[in-house]
Amino acid sequence: MIEKVKALEDKFNEINERLMQPEVVNDNRQYTSLMKEYSELSPIIDKYKQYKKAEEEYREADELLSSGDADKDFKELLQQQYQDSKKAIEQLTQELTLLLLPKDPNDEKNVIVEIRGGAGGEEAALFANSLYRMYTLYAAAKGWKIEILNENATELGGYKEISFMIEGAGAYSRLKYESGVHRVQRVPETESQGRIHTSTVTVAVLPEAEDVELEINEKDLKIDVFRSSGAGGQHINKTSSAIRITHLPTGMVVECQDERSQYKNKDKAMKVLRSRLLEREQAAHDDKIASERRSQVGTGDRSERIRTYNFPESRISDHRIGLTIYKLDSFLNGNLDEVIDALATADQAEKLANQE
């Protein structure tokens, strides 16, 4: 591992020198590319510097202790330095190992989140709204930007479906674990006997596809224009600005009616289509290779129930890692980091196990 880090250190130093060359500074594309590489390597190099310092202190203490020249007080100090630096080397080795794990190329991308009410009718639609609120609060706390792409609201304030984009550094790296079926157990307001109902909501988290990653032939698209509509006549647009795009080779359909401008709706719908097609391509590629690279803990199958929200017990259970916490209100108010951190740790442990 240390040989690998040394090679990365040489590369880092070379990039650093190139970034100071006038011809690179004046070439925006080259400079941006090198800066991206420099930023990615910086945490590894910083950690390696700490490792080298600890190693030097360990070697120094070991040599002085071995010489037998130290008096009693100094020997105690050396033994403390020896133990502390040995412990630091073990810790830093572990941290470097994690930093060297293969990165998910999508981690720094923006995401498109699609939430759909599943089994449970209006109760599922209401919980879809709760999840939308939860993710928007989490995004706001992270300083990320949110933009609704399409929504299909119900009379009681729920969502049959809603899709939205979250823009911000590392959005996919945190939210990718949210893909799957979310189950809610609670007593609906309309339930007179106080019985607990179980409903489901599906969440899909797609990394935003860049134009260069995927080429879509215009001939493969069927574009329909229609009038926007909302629950109970809300947001009805008298002009035909809503867009439905069908990707003929796959039969994939995307609708967008959030904007009053036909052009803006088409642009948003194309973003969703592009991201869905890219995810489909990546999934097909992952199926072909023997050693599957998982982008999220669990199988990633959308039919998999990943989490249960139990209102009577104020409980959240994440079934992929067997984690249960009793902080339902806080969680639904966007405080997701405790669970996401645990999922990320489990993901890292699995990647480490696969490397051995």
Secondary structure per residue as TSV (DSSP state, phi and psi in degrees):
chain	resnum	aa	ss	phi	psi
A	1	M	-	360.0	-42.5
A	2	I	H	-64.1	-34.3
A	3	E	H	-63.0	-38.5
A	4	K	H	-65.1	-41.7
A	5	V	H	-66.9	-38.4
A	6	K	H	-61.0	-40.9
A	7	A	H	-64.3	-39.3
A	8	L	H	-67.8	-33.9
A	9	E	H	-64.9	-42.2
A	10	D	H	-61.0	-43.1
A	11	K	H	-64.1	-42.0
A	12	F	H	-61.0	-45.1
A	13	N	H	-64.6	-37.5
A	14	E	H	-65.8	-43.7
A	15	I	H	-62.1	-42.0
A	16	N	H	-58.6	-42.1
A	17	E	H	-67.4	-41.7
A	18	R	H	-65.5	-33.9
A	19	L	T	-66.1	-16.3
A	20	M	T	-96.0	-4.5
A	21	Q	S	-79.5	131.6
A	22	P	H	-55.1	-39.6
A	23	E	H	-65.6	-29.1
A	24	V	H	-78.9	-42.0
A	25	V	H	-59.4	-36.5
A	26	N	T	-83.2	-10.2
A	27	D	-	-102.2	95.3
A	28	N	H	-56.2	-42.7
A	29	R	H	-64.3	-47.4
A	30	Q	H	-66.0	-41.7
A	31	Y	H	-63.2	-44.0
A	32	T	H	-62.1	-43.3
A	33	S	H	-62.6	-44.3
A	34	L	H	-67.9	-38.3
A	35	M	H	-63.5	-36.8
A	36	K	H	-62.8	-45.4
A	37	E	H	-64.3	-41.6
A	38	Y	H	-60.5	-44.8
A	39	S	H	-64.8	-38.4
A	40	E	H	-68.2	-35.2
A	41	L	H	-82.4	-25.6
A	42	S	H	-51.3	-48.5
A	43	P	H	-60.9	-35.7
A	44	I	H	-67.8	-44.8
A	45	I	H	-67.0	-40.2
A	46	D	H	-60.3	-42.9
A	47	K	H	-67.4	-36.9
A	48	Y	H	-66.4	-35.4
A	49	K	H	-62.6	-41.5
A	50	Q	H	-64.1	-39.1
A	51	Y	H	-62.7	-46.4
A	52	K	H	-63.7	-38.3
A	53	K	H	-63.7	-45.4
A	54	A	H	-63.2	-39.3
A	55	E	H	-64.5	-41.0
A	56	E	H	-65.0	-43.1
A	57	E	H	-65.4	-37.1
A	58	Y	H	-64.6	-46.4
A	59	R	H	-64.5	-41.8
A	60	E	H	-62.4	-46.6
A	61	A	H	-64.4	-40.6
A	62	D	H	-62.5	-44.5
A	63	E	H	-64.5	-44.3
A	64	L	H	-67.9	-36.3
A	65	L	H	-68.3	-38.4
A	66	S	H	-67.8	-29.6
A	67	S	H	-69.8	-26.9
A	68	G	T	74.2	11.5
A	69	D	-	-87.8	-14.7
A	70	A	-	-75.2	142.7
A	71	D	-	-77.6	177.1
A	72	K	H	-58.7	-50.0
A	73	D	H	-63.4	-43.6
A	74	F	H	-67.7	-35.2
A	75	K	H	-63.1	-39.6
A	76	E	H	-63.0	-41.7
A	77	L	H	-62.3	-42.5
A	78	L	H	-64.7	-40.4
A	79	Q	H	-65.3	-37.3
A	80	Q	H	-65.2	-44.5
A	81	Q	H	-62.0	-40.1
A	82	Y	H	-61.5	-48.0
A	83	Q	H	-67.4	-44.4
A	84	D	H	-62.9	-45.1
A	85	S	H	-70.4	-33.2
A	86	K	H	-64.0	-43.9
A	87	K	H	-64.2	-41.4
A	88	A	H	-63.5	-39.9
A	89	I	H	-61.7	-42.8
A	90	E	H	-63.2	-44.9
A	91	Q	H	-65.0	-45.3
A	92	L	H	-68.8	-32.4
A	93	T	H	-62.5	-42.9
A	94	Q	H	-63.9	-43.5
A	95	E	H	-66.6	-38.9
A	96	L	H	-64.7	-38.9
A	97	T	H	-59.5	-43.4
A	98	L	H	-66.2	-39.6
A	99	L	H	-65.6	-25.8
A	100	L	T	-88.4	-4.3
A	101	L	S	-61.7	146.6
A	102	P	-	-56.3	131.2
A	103	K	-	-84.6	143.3
A	104	D	-	-72.9	119.7
A	105	P	T	-60.7	-16.4
A	106	N	T	-91.2	-7.7
A	107	D	T	-53.6	-37.0
A	108	E	T	-88.8	2.2
A	109	K	S	-80.6	159.5
A	110	N	-	-68.3	163.3
A	111	V	E	-127.3	154.2
A	112	I	E	-111.5	122.8
A	113	V	E	-107.3	130.3
A	114	E	E	-120.1	122.6
A	115	I	E	-117.3	129.8
A	116	R	E	-132.6	134.3
A	117	G	E	-67.5	135.4
A	118	G	-	-108.6	-127.2
A	119	A	T	-68.1	135.1
A	120	G	T	123.8	1.3
A	121	G	H	56.9	-128.3
A	122	E	H	-63.7	-34.0
A	123	E	H	-63.8	-38.4
A	124	A	H	-67.2	-40.2
A	125	A	H	-63.7	-39.4
A	126	L	H	-66.1	-37.7
A	127	F	H	-72.9	-29.5
A	128	A	H	-59.8	-39.2
A	129	N	H	-65.5	-39.6
A	130	S	H	-62.1	-41.1
A	131	L	H	-68.6	-39.4
A	132	Y	H	-59.2	-45.8
A	133	R	H	-61.7	-42.8
A	134	M	H	-59.0	-46.2
A	135	Y	H	-69.9	-34.8
A	136	T	H	-69.5	-35.6
A	137	L	H	-67.3	-39.4
A	138	Y	H	-64.6	-44.9
A	139	A	H	-62.5	-42.3
A	140	A	H	-62.0	-40.3
A	141	A	H	-64.6	-29.0
A	142	K	H	-86.6	-6.0
A	143	G	T	79.1	21.4
A	144	W	-	-89.2	155.5
A	145	K	E	-96.2	139.5
A	146	I	E	-118.6	136.6
A	147	E	E	-139.5	120.8
A	148	I	E	-71.3	134.7
A	149	L	E	-101.3	-41.7
A	150	N	E	-159.6	143.9
A	151	E	E	-144.9	144.1
A	152	N	E	-130.1	92.3
A	153	A	E	-83.9	159.2
A	154	T	-	-108.0	170.5
A	155	E	T	-60.6	-33.5
A	156	L	T	-94.1	10.8
A	157	G	S	93.7	12.5
A	158	G	-	-94.5	-174.6
A	159	Y	E	-130.3	123.9
A	160	K	E	-66.0	-40.3
A	161	E	E	-159.7	151.7
A	162	I	E	-150.7	136.0
A	163	S	E	-126.2	142.2
A	164	F	E	-151.6	156.2
A	165	M	E	-103.4	140.9
A	166	I	E	-118.8	120.2
A	167	E	E	-107.6	126.8
A	168	G	S	168.2	153.1
A	169	A	T	-61.3	125.8
A	170	G	T	77.6	13.4
A	171	A	H	-58.7	-45.3
A	172	Y	H	-68.0	-36.3
A	173	S	H	-60.9	-28.7
A	174	R	H	-93.8	-38.8
A	175	L	H	-92.5	-8.5
A	176	K	G	-61.6	-24.0
A	177	Y	G	-75.8	-4.8
A	178	E	G	-88.9	-7.5
A	179	S	-	-66.8	129.7
A	180	G	E	142.8	-167.2
A	181	V	E	-97.0	125.6
A	182	H	E	-105.2	124.8
A	183	R	E	-106.4	135.4
A	184	V	E	-119.2	136.6
A	185	Q	E	-123.9	113.9
A	186	R	E	-161.0	169.2
A	187	V	-	-92.4	113.8
A	188	P	-	-65.0	152.4
A	189	E	T	-61.7	-26.8
A	190	T	T	-85.3	-3.9
A	191	E	-	-84.7	110.4
A	192	S	T	-78.6	-25.2
A	193	Q	T	-92.1	-0.5
A	194	G	-	73.3	21.6
A	195	R	-	-80.8	144.0
A	196	I	-	-80.8	129.3
A	197	H	E	-105.5	148.7
A	198	T	E	-112.6	126.1
A	199	S	E	-129.2	164.2
A	200	T	E	-131.4	151.0
A	201	V	E	-134.7	135.4
A	202	T	E	-100.1	140.5
A	203	V	E	-123.4	130.5
A	204	A	E	-119.2	130.8
A	205	V	E	-118.1	113.5
A	206	L	E	-113.0	132.3
A	207	P	E	-68.7	137.8
A	208	E	-	-64.4	128.8
A	209	A	-	-85.9	134.3
A	210	E	-	-87.3	152.5
A	211	D	G	-54.5	-37.1
A	212	V	G	-71.6	-18.7
A	213	E	G	-80.3	-24.1
A	214	L	-	-148.2	125.9
A	215	E	-	-103.3	123.5
A	216	I	-	-111.3	125.3
A	217	N	-	-79.8	125.6
A	218	E	G	-55.7	-31.1
A	219	K	G	-66.9	-19.1
A	220	D	G	-87.2	3.3
A	221	L	E	-111.4	136.3
A	222	K	E	-112.2	119.4
A	223	I	E	-112.6	120.9
A	224	D	E	-111.8	142.0
A	225	V	E	-114.5	134.6
A	226	F	E	-148.7	174.3
A	227	R	-	-83.6	138.3
A	228	S	-	-69.2	151.1
A	229	S	-	-147.3	158.6
A	230	G	-	-139.0	179.5
A	231	A	G	-62.3	128.7
A	232	G	G	60.3	29.1
A	233	G	G	84.0	6.8
A	234	Q	T	-69.0	152.2
A	235	H	T	54.6	24.5
A	236	I	-	-69.4	130.4
A	237	N	-	-104.6	124.4
A	238	K	S	-75.1	-14.3
A	239	T	S	-103.5	157.1
A	240	S	-	-82.7	88.3
A	241	S	-	-114.9	-14.6
A	242	A	E	-71.7	147.5
A	243	I	E	-124.4	136.2
A	244	R	E	-123.2	120.9
A	245	I	E	-112.8	126.2
A	246	T	E	-109.7	124.5
A	247	H	E	-88.5	103.3
A	248	L	T	-58.5	-42.6
A	249	P	T	-62.8	-30.3
A	250	T	T	-109.4	-15.2
A	251	G	T	77.1	9.7
A	252	M	E	-71.6	134.0
A	253	V	E	-121.2	132.7
A	254	V	E	-129.1	134.0
A	255	E	E	-119.2	148.1
A	256	C	E	-147.9	124.0
A	257	Q	-	-137.8	20.1
A	258	D	S	-73.9	-34.4
A	259	E	S	-95.2	157.5
A	260	R	S	-84.5	-12.1
A	261	S	-	-95.2	127.1
A	262	Q	H	-60.1	-40.0
A	263	Y	H	-62.9	-45.3
A	264	K	H	-65.1	-40.4
A	265	N	H	-63.3	-39.8
A	266	K	H	-65.3	-41.5
A	267	D	H	-61.6	-44.0
A	268	K	H	-67.0	-42.1
A	269	A	H	-62.8	-38.1
A	270	M	H	-66.1	-36.5
A	271	K	H	-60.2	-45.3
A	272	V	H	-65.4	-46.3
A	273	L	H	-59.4	-46.1
A	274	R	H	-59.2	-43.8
A	275	S	H	-68.0	-39.6
A	276	R	H	-65.4	-41.8
A	277	L	H	-67.1	-38.1
A	278	L	H	-64.5	-42.6
A	279	E	H	-63.1	-39.3
A	280	R	H	-62.1	-43.7
A	281	E	H	-62.4	-44.7
A	282	Q	H	-65.6	-38.7
A	283	A	H	-64.3	-41.2
A	284	A	H	-63.7	-40.1
A	285	H	H	-65.4	-42.1
A	286	D	H	-63.2	-34.8
A	287	D	H	-67.2	-29.3
A	288	K	H	-76.7	-33.9
A	289	I	S	-83.7	142.2
A	290	A	S	-65.0	-48.2
A	291	S	S	-91.4	98.6
A	292	E	-	-69.1	128.9
A	293	R	-	-92.6	110.4
A	294	R	-	-84.1	135.7
A	295	S	S	-94.8	-6.6
A	296	Q	S	-152.4	156.7
A	297	V	S	-66.3	142.3
A	298	G	S	93.9	-170.5
A	299	T	-	-79.8	-20.6
A	300	G	-	83.8	-0.9
A	301	D	-	-69.7	130.7
A	302	R	T	-67.4	-17.5
A	303	S	T	-80.9	-8.2
A	304	E	S	-78.0	131.1
A	305	R	E	-78.3	116.7
A	306	I	E	-98.5	-27.8
A	307	R	E	-153.1	145.6
A	308	T	E	-119.6	135.4
A	309	Y	E	-111.8	106.8
A	310	N	E	-105.8	108.6
A	311	F	T	-71.1	-43.3
A	312	P	T	-58.4	-33.3
A	313	E	T	-98.8	0.3
A	314	S	T	51.5	42.6
A	315	R	E	-115.7	139.9
A	316	I	E	-119.8	127.7
A	317	S	E	-121.7	121.2
A	318	D	E	-96.7	112.4
A	319	H	T	-75.6	-18.1
A	320	R	T	-71.0	-32.8
A	321	I	T	-123.1	8.1
A	322	G	T	64.8	32.5
A	323	L	E	-98.4	130.9
A	324	T	E	-127.7	130.0
A	325	I	E	-132.0	152.0
A	326	Y	S	-109.8	64.8
A	327	K	-	-140.7	47.1
A	328	L	H	-57.2	-48.4
A	329	D	H	-60.2	-46.2
A	330	S	H	-62.3	-41.8
A	331	F	H	-63.2	-46.2
A	332	L	H	-69.5	-15.2
A	333	N	T	-90.5	17.1
A	334	G	T	94.0	7.3
A	335	N	-	-91.0	76.6
A	336	L	-	-95.2	-10.6
A	337	D	H	-59.9	-35.1
A	338	E	H	-59.1	-44.7
A	339	V	H	-75.1	-43.0
A	340	I	H	-63.8	-39.4
A	341	D	H	-60.6	-41.9
A	342	A	H	-65.2	-39.3
A	343	L	H	-66.2	-41.3
A	344	A	H	-64.8	-39.7
A	345	T	H	-64.0	-43.3
A	346	A	H	-63.5	-38.2
A	347	D	H	-63.0	-44.8
A	348	Q	H	-62.4	-43.1
A	349	A	H	-62.2	-38.6
A	350	E	H	-67.4	-40.7
A	351	K	H	-64.3	-40.2
A	352	L	H	-62.6	-42.5
A	353	A	H	-63.2	-37.7
A	354	N	H	-70.3	-23.4
A	355	Q	H	-79.1	-24.5
A	356	E	-	-74.7	360.0
